[in-house]
Amino acid sequence: MRDFQDDDPLDRVRLIRSRRVGAVTFHRLVAEHGSVAAALAALPEVARAAGVEDYTPCPVEVARHEMAQARIAGARMLIPGDGAYPAALAELPDAPAFLWMRGDAGLLSRSMVAMVGARNASSLGLRMARRLAQALGAAGQVVVSGLARGIDAEAHEAALESGTVAVMAGGLDVPFPQENAALALRIAEKGCLLSEQPMGLVPQARHFPLRNRIVAGLSRAVVVVEAAARSGSLITARDALDMGREVMAVPGHPFDARAAGCNMLIRDGATLVRGGEDVMEALGAPVLIEAVAEAGQGARPMAGAVAGQVPGPVPERRPLAEMAALHGQILARLGPSPVPEDQLIRDLALPVEAVAQGLVALEMEGRVMRQAGGMVSRA
């Protein structure tokens, strides 16, 4: 990715806050025009060529106000190439054009593992999150999460002393939910708060998937502790998979809806996690196993477990990356107009069973729709 250090921060704010400019468009415009300033100047003509008349970029006053509010909040702007911007995040095609940060920027250069899960977490899930975060901290990992209630908040609390990063869906000065405002202040003091959104922005539904991609992008692995079959945590897991990160999940009882998403991930090849040792082993990282085991002792929310041990062997992992590639191939062939499933299989030239399994998974995720007559379309 291009080094932005020579660009005016005000221009950067104006470009990314301009209408219809997201992270991918930002990077494409800069690559095509050579600099942020040049991309900003060319934006009205680019919009006109796309059929948008009377296009006006983000006003200078709006950008200045955002930067002034950031200074008042004690936030620092991180841009690619300045040394503090996370290197793993900078590699993504939709990397944030910049990040507002409060706290210890040094945490962003350390190895990070994300922990996500249900907002209405069970007591057992909360205990697992706490013990797992403590174990990862003992292994030298920074715990990343999204500051939501439930699993996120528990993971942040447990990792405050060892290192935690909270990625916020709204502005850095708008803790969400409000019940985590005190936790956000403690993280600003001992950990690190991050957001790509302007100060004062109250998050809406569309902002949470954007936050989730940052959580995944920062981390070497994403561990899902509790998640329903349709949840934001699974979006984070899917983002991690698309980015080539490790995806891991804590198993739960089949009758507990809060564990359905985790059990689905494990069925589909995610690493089964019983404690910090499993995470570190999957990452292939050298670790003081005794320290990790001691920190995570008792954190084994598995039906039938005795003295912290999971009965039976851990299932063999399946190639999640191959599954992601298959899903991408299927979605690339589908559009809003239905096509026959057998035609899709012929076009893909892949085994019938593999395509059928991929369609089922995508249908459960709400990304593919089946219609009468064996027809399928993209949702």
N, C-alpha and C positions, 0 to 999 in steps of 0.2 A: 504493500500500500504506500501511496505517496506520502512523503514527509511534509507536514503542514506548518512547520515552525515559522516559515517565512511569511505566512499569510496573516492578515489582520484579523484578530479574534472577532471584531465586530462584523466583518464580512462573513465569517463562518456562521455566526449566529443568524444573520439575515438570510443566508442561503438555505440553511436547514429549516428555518421557520417559515419559509415562503410556501405558499399554497401549492399543493401537489408535489412537494419535494420531500421524499423520504430518504432513508439512509442509502439505499441502493442507487437512487437517482442522484443523490449528492455526489457519491464517488464516481459515477459515470460522467456527470457533468464536469467535474474537476479533471478527470482523466482526459476528456475530450478537449477541454479548453486550456489546460495547463496550470491553472491556479484557481483558488477560490474566488478572487476578485474578478477574473475573466469569466468564470462560470456565472457569477452573479450578474455581470453586465450583459451576458448573452441570454439570460433567462427569459426576458420578454419575447425575444425573437424565437427561441425554442418553443415557447408556449404558443406563439402565433402559428408556427409551422405545424403544431399539433392540433390546430383548430380552436385555440382558446384566445379570444380577442380581449383587448384592454387588460392584459395581465400586468399586475404590479407586484414586484418582489416585496418581501417584508420591509416595512418602513424602518429607517434608521432609528427613529425614536423608540420603536418597540424593542429593538435589539439593545439599545442603550439602557432601557428600563430593566430588561432581564439581567443584564450584566451588573447594574447597580443593585438590584435586589439580591443577586448572588453575593456581592461584596458584603451587604448588610448581614446576610445569613452566615457569613464566614466560609463560603464555598470557594473552591479553587477549580479552575477549568483545566481538564486533562485533554490533551490532543495527541493524535498519533505522532510518534517520533519525539515526544518530550521526555521520555525516560520513565515517567510515572504511568502513562497509559498502558494498560495490561497488554502484553505482547500477544497472548493467545486470542484476545478479543480483536485486536487489530488485523488479524489474518482473515476475518470473516468478510464476505462480500457485503453484508448489511451491518457492518460494525458502526456503532454510533459515531457521528461526525465529531462529537466531543462529549465528555462526561462532566457533570458537576460533582465534586467530591468534598466531603467533610471527614476529617479524622486522619488516620495514619496511612499515608499513601504507600508506605513500605510494605504493607500487607499485600498489595497488589502484585508484588514481584515474587511472592512465595507460592508454593504449590497449594492449589485450592481444590476442595471437594464440595459440591453442592448437596444440600439436604432439603428436600421438599416433601410436602404431604398435606393431609387433610386439615381444613380449618376446624371442623368439628371432631377433632381427634379423640380417640379413646384414651383412658388413663394408661393403658398398656402401651399405646402408641406414643404418648408423651414421654413415658419412662424410657422407651427405646430411643427416642430422639435425643433425650438428655444424655443417656449413657453412650450412645454412638458418637455424639458431638464431643463429649469428653475424651473418648478413646481416640478420635481423629486428631484432636488437639494435642494429646500426648504423643502422637506419632508425627507431630510437626506440621499438620495440615491446617490451613485456614478454612473455616466453615462458611460457605456462601449460602444465603437464602434470600427470601423475598419480603421479610418483615410482616407476613400475614399472621393472623392469629393461629393458634394450634401448633402444628409441627414446626413451622418456620420460627415462631417466637421462642419455642422451647429450645431449638437448636442454637439460636443466637444467644440466649441466656447462658446456656451451658458452655459456650465457646468464647464468652467475653474475655476471659483472662488469657486464653491461648491464641485468640485471633479470630475475628469474624467480620464478614463483609455483608452488608444489607443492601440489596438493590431495590430501589423504590419505584413504584409505578407512576407516582405523581412527582411534584416538586420536592426538593430536599426539605423544604420548610412546611410540608404538608404530610405529616405521618398518617399512614392509613393501614389499619383502622386506628381511630383516635385512641383506643385503649392501649396501643403500643407506643404512644408518644414518649413516655418516660424511658422505655427501652431504647427508642431511637436516640435519645439524648445520651444515654450511657454508651451506645455504640459509637456515636460521634466522638466521645471522649476516649474510649479504649480501643475501638475498632475502626470501621470505615463505612461511610454511607455513600452510595452512588446513585445517580439518576441522569438520564438523558433529557428529561423534561424540564421546562422552564419553572422558575420559582412561582409558587402560588397555584400551580395547577392541581386541581382535585382530580384524582384518577377516575376515569370512566372504564367501562368494560373493555374497550378496544386497547387500552394502555397496558393491560396485564400480559397479553401475549408478547408485547414488545419487551416488557421487563423480563419475562421468562427466557427469551433468547439470550439476554445478557447474563442471566444466572448460569445458563448452560455454557455460554461462550467463555466465561471466566474460568471454568472448572475442568479439571482432568476427568472427573466422573460426576454423575448425578445419581444420588441415592434417594429412592422414593420409599418413604417409611409407611405411610398409609395413603391410599387414594381410591376413590370410587372409579367405576368403569368409565365414566365420562367426567374428567376433572382437569383443572389447569395443570396439575402435577404431571399428567400424562402428556400434555402439550410440551412441557419442559423436557420430559424424557425423549419425546420425538425430536425436538430441536437438538438435543444432545446427540442422538443417534445420527441425525443428518450432518452434524458437525464432526463426526468421528470420535466423539467422546464415549467413555464407558458408561453403560446404563446398568444400574443395580437396584434391587428391590428387597424389602423385608417381607417375608411371607406372613400371611394371616389366615384366620379361620375361614373356611369356604362359606360359612353362613353369615359372615360379617361383611356388609356391603362396602364398608370403608376399606376393606382389604382386596376388593375385587380387582381394582386396577393393578395393584402389586402382583397379585397371583397371575393375572394375564401377562404381565411383563415377564415374569419368571417362566411361564409356559412358553413364551415366544423367544426365550433365550437369554434374558437378563440374568446377571449374576445374582444368586441367592445370597443375601447378607444376614448373618447372625450376630455380627459384631464388627468392631473396627479391624480385627485381624483379617476378616474376609475382604474388606475393602482394600487394605494395603497389599494383600496377596494378589488381588486382581490387578492392581496397578503395577505390580512387580517392583515395589519400592522397598528398600532396606528399612527395617523398623525394629525398634525394641519391643518384641512381642510381649514380654512380661509387662512392660508399662502399658501397652495397649490393652492387654487382657485385664489388668488390674483396674484401669479406668472404665472399661466396659463391662465389668463383672455383673452378671445378673440381667444383662440387657438382651434377653432372648424371648421375644413375644411369639412363641411358636406353640401351637396346640400340642400337648403331650410332652413338652420339654421337661426334663428333670435336671436340676442343678445346673441350669444354663446350657445344657447340651441338646442339640437337635437330633432326634433319632433318625437313623437311616443315612445313606450317602447323599451328598449334594448332587442334584441332577447335572448331567453333562450339558455344557453350554452349547447353544446353537448360534449360527452366524447372523447376528443382528444386522451387520452391515449389508449382507446379501439381501436380507428382507427389506431394508430401506431402499436398496437399489431396485428391487422388484416393484415395490410400491411406487417409486418414481417413474418406472417404465409404464406401469398401468395408467397412472394419472396423466402422463404425457400423451397417451393414446386416447384418452377420454375427454369429452367436452360436455356441454349442457344438452346436446342432442343425443338421444339414446342410440346405441349400436348393439347388434347381437353379440352375446357373450362368446359364441363360438367363432365369430369373426375376429373379436379381440384376441382370442387365443391364437388364431392363425397368424394374425399380424405380428404378435409378439414372438412367435416361433419358440415358445417355451413349453415345458411339460404342463399338461392339463391340470394336474394336481397342484402344482406350484401356483399357477394363476388363480385357480379356484380358492386356495387358501389365502392368497393375497387379497382377492376381492372380498372375502368374508371379513378379514381384518380391517380393510378400508371401510367396509359398510358399517362395522361396529363403531368405528371412529367418526362416522357421519360424513365421510369424504366421498363416498360412492353411493349411488341410489340404484336399486333394482326395480325394474318395471315389468309389466305383464309381457308375456311372450319371450322371456329370456333376454330382455334388453337391459343394458346397464348404461349409466351416465355419471358424469362427475357432479357431485352435489354443489 
